[in-house]
Amino acid sequence: MISVITPFHNCPELIPDYEAAVFGAQVIVIDNASDADTSDKLRGMVQRLGHDSVYLRNETNEKYAHANNQGLNAATGEIVVFLNSDVRAHGDWLSMVSACKRGSLYSPVAGIRYVDGTPIYYLEGYCLFGWRDDFVRIGGWNDTDFPGLYWEDNEICWRASRAGLGLKQVALPLEHLSNYTSKRTPGAYDASAANQAVFERKVREARHAL
């Protein structure tokens, strides 16, 4: 079974496309302090989806990394997908996810960051998936150093690579409405620069420890 883990904060207009995209999986929704109308709609969606899907509510917005860890703890599928709420499916992407192998993390989008001129490969966190036990082995998401948004996907991929996991880009019939929710969430970008500095510091410290 596949477990799809998604933090939500308002934007109920995303629910129809999201629900259609994840139908057939165990869906774990982490409601990060959405308004009452959105919360009611999220509960209704989880009930319709079935497959032991789960609704979790945070009374404050705990952001992406912490919410993802809550979802990871609740997931029962062998494969887990960390998925943003602002997506549309254009085909059976979940069947492609089910073919992923242990020992690697996967995403439709990859990139390279440079720290002091050294390239560091990463996968974008809007759709990051792999076997649950691989995510557990590396300690899940770092919600201690990255309590705000952005760069947490860079850091988890960096730790995964250091732990011997592969990072693989795969084409999926999945559309991401990039930054849709961030643009509608006050303070969403406030931690980005600080998180970048934390990531770069961790990379440098690990390099100097060799």
Residue frames as qw, qx, qy, qz and C-alpha x, y, z in Angstrom:
[[0.000, 0.886, 0.463, 0.000, 0.00, 0.00, 0.00],
 [0.365, 0.372, -0.013, 0.853, 1.02, 3.60, -0.67],
 [0.264, -0.754, -0.451, 0.398, 0.60, 6.27, 1.98],
 [0.295, 0.595, 0.168, 0.729, 0.32, 9.85, 0.71],
 [0.415, -0.569, -0.407, 0.581, 1.19, 12.48, 3.33],
 [0.213, 0.563, 0.275, 0.750, 0.05, 16.07, 2.78],
 [0.162, -0.424, -0.432, 0.779, 0.00, 19.12, 5.04],
 [0.083, 0.683, 0.529, 0.497, -2.87, 21.50, 4.27],
 [0.155, -0.427, -0.351, 0.819, -3.29, 25.14, 5.30],
 [0.378, 0.607, 0.195, -0.671, -6.50, 26.64, 3.90],
 [0.237, 0.390, -0.622, -0.636, -6.94, 26.84, 0.08],
 [0.620, 0.149, 0.714, -0.289, -9.98, 24.49, -0.04],
 [0.636, 0.629, -0.109, -0.433, -10.25, 25.13, -3.78],
 [0.184, 0.544, -0.806, -0.144, -7.36, 22.67, -4.18],
 [0.568, -0.136, 0.742, -0.329, -9.29, 19.76, -2.68],
 [0.846, 0.386, 0.176, -0.323, -11.11, 18.44, -5.81],
 [0.616, 0.642, -0.456, -0.006, -7.95, 18.07, -7.92],
 [0.087, -0.524, 0.790, -0.305, -5.97, 16.75, -4.98],
 [0.710, -0.044, 0.574, -0.407, -8.62, 14.18, -4.07],
 [0.858, 0.469, -0.035, -0.206, -8.77, 12.91, -7.63],
 [0.391, 0.691, -0.599, 0.103, -4.97, 12.63, -7.71],
 [0.089, -0.417, 0.828, -0.364, -4.59, 10.55, -4.55],
 [0.841, -0.053, 0.100, -0.530, -7.64, 8.29, -4.84],
 [0.920, 0.164, -0.355, -0.019, -6.71, 4.68, -4.10],
 [0.465, 0.322, -0.594, 0.571, -3.97, 5.41, -1.58],
 [0.487, -0.646, -0.474, 0.348, -4.00, 5.74, 2.17],
 [0.206, 0.680, 0.039, 0.702, -4.08, 9.52, 2.53],
 [0.507, -0.519, -0.439, 0.530, -2.83, 11.24, 5.66],
 [0.102, 0.783, 0.172, 0.590, -3.90, 14.86, 5.83],
 [0.450, -0.351, -0.410, 0.712, -2.22, 17.11, 8.37],
 [0.007, 0.864, 0.369, 0.343, -4.44, 20.14, 8.81],
 [0.488, -0.037, -0.255, 0.834, -2.06, 22.93, 9.81],
 [0.036, -0.491, -0.406, 0.770, -4.57, 25.24, 11.52],
 [0.018, 0.305, 0.595, 0.743, -6.86, 25.76, 8.53],
 [0.380, -0.093, 0.160, -0.906, -10.03, 27.77, 8.96],
 [0.552, 0.071, 0.699, -0.450, -13.23, 25.98, 9.98],
 [0.749, 0.498, 0.000, -0.438, -14.62, 25.70, 6.45],
 [0.471, 0.564, -0.673, -0.089, -11.43, 24.13, 5.08],
 [0.189, -0.286, 0.882, -0.324, -11.15, 21.78, 8.05],
 [0.702, 0.221, 0.479, -0.479, -14.69, 20.50, 7.48],
 [0.732, 0.573, -0.221, -0.296, -13.96, 19.92, 3.80],
 [0.231, 0.540, -0.806, 0.076, -10.72, 18.11, 4.59],
 [0.439, -0.106, 0.801, -0.392, -12.49, 15.79, 7.03],
 [0.773, 0.402, 0.232, -0.432, -15.11, 15.04, 4.38],
 [0.560, 0.626, -0.515, -0.172, -12.43, 14.27, 1.80],
 [0.032, -0.411, 0.888, -0.206, -10.62, 11.88, 4.15],
 [0.622, 0.099, 0.639, -0.442, -13.88, 10.05, 4.85],
 [0.764, 0.536, -0.025, -0.358, -14.58, 9.67, 1.13],
 [0.367, 0.644, -0.667, -0.072, -11.07, 8.43, 0.36],
 [0.958, -0.227, 0.027, -0.174, -11.22, 5.54, 2.84],
 [0.800, 0.341, -0.383, 0.312, -8.33, 3.04, 2.72],
 [0.682, -0.498, -0.306, 0.439, -7.61, 3.79, 6.40],
 [0.298, 0.589, 0.007, 0.751, -6.98, 7.42, 5.52],
 [0.492, -0.490, -0.467, 0.547, -6.23, 9.73, 8.44],
 [0.045, 0.838, 0.116, 0.531, -7.06, 13.33, 9.36],
 [0.592, -0.341, -0.370, 0.630, -4.74, 15.03, 11.86],
 [0.003, 0.916, 0.222, 0.335, -5.34, 18.55, 13.14],
 [0.514, -0.094, -0.285, 0.804, -2.76, 21.05, 14.42],
 [0.091, -0.881, -0.431, 0.175, -4.15, 24.12, 16.16],
 [0.058, -0.845, 0.257, 0.465, -1.12, 26.14, 15.02],
 [0.759, 0.621, -0.186, -0.057, 0.62, 25.96, 11.65],
 [0.752, -0.500, 0.378, 0.204, 3.48, 23.55, 12.35],
 [0.222, 0.728, -0.504, -0.409, 4.87, 23.99, 8.82],
 [0.781, 0.372, -0.408, -0.292, 6.03, 21.34, 6.37],
 [0.372, 0.379, -0.820, 0.213, 8.80, 19.34, 8.04],
 [0.274, -0.121, 0.742, -0.600, 7.00, 18.80, 11.35],
 [0.750, 0.213, 0.156, -0.606, 3.71, 17.94, 9.65],
 [0.686, 0.400, -0.577, -0.194, 5.49, 15.47, 7.36],
 [0.152, 0.270, -0.881, 0.358, 6.94, 13.71, 10.40],
 [0.540, 0.044, 0.520, -0.660, 3.47, 13.49, 11.92],
 [0.803, 0.345, -0.150, -0.462, 2.29, 11.86, 8.72],
 [0.478, 0.422, -0.769, 0.041, 5.25, 9.51, 8.58],
 [0.164, -0.180, 0.824, -0.512, 4.45, 8.32, 12.11],
 [0.644, 0.210, 0.414, -0.608, 0.84, 7.63, 11.10],
 [0.594, 0.447, -0.487, -0.458, 1.57, 5.99, 7.74],
 [0.780, -0.167, 0.587, -0.141, 1.08, 2.24, 7.38],
 [0.812, 0.577, -0.042, -0.081, 2.03, 1.86, 3.72],
 [0.839, -0.150, 0.202, 0.482, 5.36, 0.36, 2.70],
 [0.412, 0.305, 0.241, 0.824, 5.83, 3.28, 0.31],
 [0.097, -0.775, -0.398, 0.482, 5.24, 6.87, 1.40],
 [0.356, 0.533, 0.309, 0.702, 4.76, 9.97, -0.74],
 [0.179, -0.578, -0.292, 0.741, 5.25, 13.43, 0.71],
 [0.249, 0.487, 0.597, 0.587, 3.00, 15.49, -1.53],
 [0.041, 0.116, 0.139, -0.983, 2.01, 19.14, -1.65],
 [0.360, 0.506, 0.665, -0.415, -1.66, 20.03, -1.75],
 [0.376, 0.719, -0.064, -0.581, -1.40, 22.07, -4.98],
 [0.195, -0.245, 0.860, 0.402, -1.22, 19.24, -7.51],
 [0.768, 0.343, 0.043, -0.539, -3.18, 17.83, -10.43],
 [0.544, -0.159, 0.797, 0.208, -2.79, 14.34, -11.87],
 [0.544, 0.523, -0.288, -0.590, -2.89, 13.69, -15.61],
 [0.714, 0.228, -0.645, -0.145, -2.58, 9.91, -15.43],
 [0.887, -0.421, -0.176, -0.066, -2.08, 7.00, -13.06],
 [0.208, 0.739, -0.516, 0.379, 1.00, 8.31, -11.32],
 [0.639, -0.506, 0.465, -0.346, 0.45, 6.17, -8.21],
 [0.988, 0.110, 0.110, 0.012, 1.03, 2.96, -10.14],
 [0.594, 0.631, -0.307, 0.393, 4.40, 4.36, -11.20],
 [0.260, -0.697, 0.472, -0.472, 5.20, 5.26, -7.60],
 [0.903, -0.263, 0.246, -0.234, 4.43, 1.68, -6.55],
 [0.907, 0.343, -0.131, 0.208, 7.35, 0.49, -8.70],
 [0.051, 0.846, -0.434, 0.305, 9.97, 2.38, -6.69],
 [0.823, 0.046, -0.512, 0.240, 12.74, 0.33, -5.10],
 [0.656, -0.724, -0.062, 0.205, 14.20, 0.30, -1.63],
 [0.705, -0.227, 0.148, 0.655, 17.43, 2.20, -1.22],
 [0.243, 0.206, 0.280, 0.906, 16.50, 5.37, -3.14],
 [0.167, 0.626, 0.433, -0.626, 14.34, 8.47, -2.87],
 [0.321, 0.364, 0.655, 0.579, 12.44, 9.73, -5.90],
 [0.144, 0.678, 0.288, -0.660, 10.86, 12.93, -7.22],
 [0.598, 0.678, 0.387, 0.180, 9.69, 14.31, -10.57],
 [0.233, 0.928, -0.100, 0.272, 11.95, 17.35, -10.15],
 [0.807, -0.299, -0.075, 0.504, 15.65, 17.46, -9.26],
 [0.178, 0.958, -0.088, 0.205, 18.17, 20.24, -8.92],
 [0.743, 0.065, -0.286, 0.601, 21.66, 21.19, -7.80],
 [0.285, -0.958, -0.006, -0.021, 22.71, 23.54, -5.04],
 [0.650, 0.438, -0.330, 0.526, 26.25, 24.82, -4.67],
 [0.575, -0.816, -0.004, 0.064, 27.98, 25.23, -1.32],
 [0.342, -0.741, 0.451, 0.362, 31.41, 26.84, -1.67],
 [0.336, 0.562, -0.597, -0.465, 31.47, 25.71, -5.29],
 [0.108, -0.090, 0.990, 0.004, 30.64, 22.08, -4.51],
 [0.533, -0.105, -0.429, -0.721, 27.51, 20.76, -6.26],
 [0.243, 0.026, 0.863, -0.443, 24.90, 19.06, -4.07],
 [0.302, -0.172, -0.737, -0.579, 22.15, 17.14, -5.83],
 [0.265, 0.144, 0.675, -0.673, 18.63, 17.23, -4.40],
 [0.063, -0.412, -0.826, -0.380, 15.03, 16.28, -5.17],
 [0.250, -0.316, 0.013, -0.915, 12.18, 18.74, -4.80],
 [0.071, 0.063, 0.859, -0.504, 9.97, 18.09, -1.81],
 [0.552, 0.102, 0.004, -0.827, 6.62, 18.84, -3.42],
 [0.954, 0.066, -0.081, -0.281, 6.51, 15.14, -4.39],
 [0.111, 0.580, -0.790, 0.163, 9.19, 13.12, -2.64],
 [0.913, -0.151, 0.051, -0.375, 8.70, 9.39, -2.23],
 [0.349, 0.427, -0.827, 0.112, 10.35, 6.12, -1.34],
 [0.658, -0.270, -0.703, 0.024, 10.06, 3.22, 1.05],
 [0.488, -0.811, -0.069, -0.315, 8.90, 4.14, 4.52],
 [0.852, -0.438, -0.012, 0.287, 11.71, 2.27, 6.25],
 [0.604, 0.307, 0.031, 0.735, 14.30, 4.30, 4.28],
 [0.099, -0.746, -0.046, -0.657, 12.77, 7.55, 5.51],
 [0.739, -0.662, -0.053, -0.114, 12.65, 6.20, 9.06],
 [0.872, -0.076, -0.063, 0.479, 16.27, 5.07, 8.85],
 [0.418, 0.360, -0.033, 0.834, 17.49, 8.61, 8.12],
 [0.178, -0.324, -0.528, 0.765, 15.32, 10.11, 10.86],
 [0.178, 0.795, 0.580, -0.010, 12.57, 11.63, 8.73],
 [0.250, 0.797, 0.121, 0.536, 12.47, 15.38, 8.16],
 [0.467, -0.069, -0.396, 0.788, 14.61, 17.75, 10.20],
 [0.185, -0.813, -0.406, -0.374, 11.95, 19.84, 11.94],
 [0.580, -0.644, -0.176, 0.467, 14.42, 20.99, 14.61],
 [0.387, -0.298, 0.255, 0.834, 16.77, 22.92, 12.34],
 [0.049, -0.137, -0.537, -0.831, 14.05, 23.71, 9.78],
 [0.136, 0.448, 0.736, -0.489, 10.91, 24.77, 11.69],
 [0.364, 0.623, 0.041, -0.691, 9.97, 27.14, 8.85],
 [0.815, 0.495, 0.295, -0.069, 9.50, 26.60, 5.14],
 [0.589, 0.770, -0.242, 0.024, 12.06, 26.00, 2.37],
 [0.236, 0.655, -0.702, 0.147, 15.38, 24.15, 2.09],
 [0.663, -0.298, 0.605, -0.324, 14.13, 21.24, 4.20],
 [0.932, 0.332, 0.111, -0.098, 13.94, 19.10, 1.05],
 [0.456, 0.725, -0.477, 0.197, 17.57, 19.96, 0.25],
 [0.256, -0.579, 0.677, -0.376, 18.60, 18.85, 3.73],
 [0.843, -0.073, 0.460, -0.269, 16.73, 15.54, 3.81],
 [0.860, 0.503, -0.085, 0.015, 18.14, 14.62, 0.39],
 [0.225, 0.735, -0.572, 0.286, 21.65, 15.55, 1.51],
 [0.510, -0.411, 0.670, -0.351, 21.28, 13.31, 4.60],
 [0.925, 0.199, 0.244, -0.215, 19.82, 10.54, 2.48],
 [0.684, 0.645, -0.323, 0.106, 22.76, 10.66, 0.11],
 [0.029, -0.655, 0.668, -0.353, 25.22, 10.62, 3.00],
 [0.686, -0.203, 0.599, -0.361, 23.41, 7.55, 4.34],
 [0.250, -0.173, 0.890, 0.340, 23.92, 5.72, 1.04],
 [0.500, 0.563, 0.617, -0.228, 20.47, 6.23, -0.49],
 [0.343, 0.209, 0.532, 0.746, 20.14, 7.03, -4.16],
 [0.221, 0.586, 0.242, -0.741, 18.40, 10.18, -5.41],
 [0.300, 0.172, 0.788, 0.510, 16.45, 9.53, -8.60],
 [0.340, 0.349, -0.001, -0.873, 14.40, 11.81, -10.81],
 [0.257, 0.260, 0.912, 0.187, 11.41, 10.13, -12.45],
 [0.234, -0.083, -0.331, -0.911, 8.86, 11.50, -14.88],
 [0.106, 0.388, 0.860, -0.314, 5.30, 11.40, -13.50],
 [0.031, -0.525, -0.537, -0.660, 2.02, 12.64, -15.02],
 [0.376, -0.700, -0.490, 0.359, 1.66, 15.06, -12.12],
 [0.221, 0.682, 0.102, 0.690, 1.36, 18.85, -12.31],
 [0.445, -0.444, -0.444, 0.638, 2.54, 21.10, -9.50],
 [0.048, 0.901, 0.259, 0.345, 0.94, 24.54, -9.13],
 [0.639, 0.056, -0.343, 0.687, 4.23, 25.86, -7.84],
 [0.175, -0.013, -0.345, 0.922, 4.08, 28.20, -4.81],
 [0.312, -0.532, -0.533, -0.579, 0.27, 28.35, -4.95],
 [0.599, -0.665, -0.442, 0.054, -0.17, 27.93, -1.22],
 [0.562, -0.232, -0.177, 0.774, 2.98, 29.83, -0.22],
 [0.091, 0.289, 0.214, 0.929, 1.76, 32.94, -2.01],
 [0.476, -0.562, -0.362, -0.572, -1.46, 32.75, 0.00],
 [0.750, -0.491, -0.381, 0.225, 0.13, 32.06, 3.39],
 [0.065, -0.946, 0.183, -0.259, 1.43, 35.09, 5.32],
 [0.424, -0.724, 0.540, -0.059, 5.04, 34.62, 6.41],
 [0.981, 0.149, 0.126, 0.001, 5.62, 31.58, 4.19],
 [0.708, 0.559, -0.183, 0.391, 8.94, 32.91, 2.91],
 [0.302, -0.904, 0.208, -0.217, 10.19, 34.39, 6.17],
 [0.749, -0.501, 0.426, 0.088, 12.48, 31.47, 7.05],
 [0.866, 0.488, 0.023, 0.107, 13.91, 30.82, 3.59],
 [0.339, 0.783, -0.408, 0.325, 17.17, 32.77, 3.94],
 [0.456, -0.594, 0.576, -0.327, 17.77, 31.48, 7.47],
 [0.934, 0.007, 0.339, -0.109, 17.11, 27.91, 6.36],
 [0.736, 0.626, -0.181, 0.185, 19.55, 28.28, 3.48],
 [0.028, 0.760, -0.541, 0.359, 22.21, 29.45, 5.93],
 [0.722, -0.363, 0.521, -0.274, 21.51, 26.48, 8.22],
 [0.948, 0.291, 0.132, -0.005, 21.76, 24.04, 5.33],
 [0.555, 0.713, -0.319, 0.287, 25.04, 25.49, 4.11],
 [0.272, -0.689, 0.567, -0.361, 26.47, 25.49, 7.63],
 [0.876, -0.170, 0.413, -0.183, 25.57, 21.81, 8.11],
 [0.869, 0.475, -0.036, 0.132, 27.24, 20.91, 4.81],
 [0.270, 0.775, -0.443, 0.361, 30.40, 22.82, 5.71],
 [0.521, -0.564, 0.541, -0.343, 30.56, 21.30, 9.19],
 [0.956, 0.040, 0.283, -0.074, 30.19, 17.79, 7.78],
 [0.721, 0.629, -0.178, 0.232, 32.90, 18.46, 5.21],
 [0.036, 0.762, -0.509, 0.399, 35.33, 19.80, 7.84],
 [0.736, -0.412, 0.448, -0.295, 34.67, 16.78, 10.06],
 [0.949, 0.303, -0.091, -0.005, 36.03, 14.40, 7.41]]
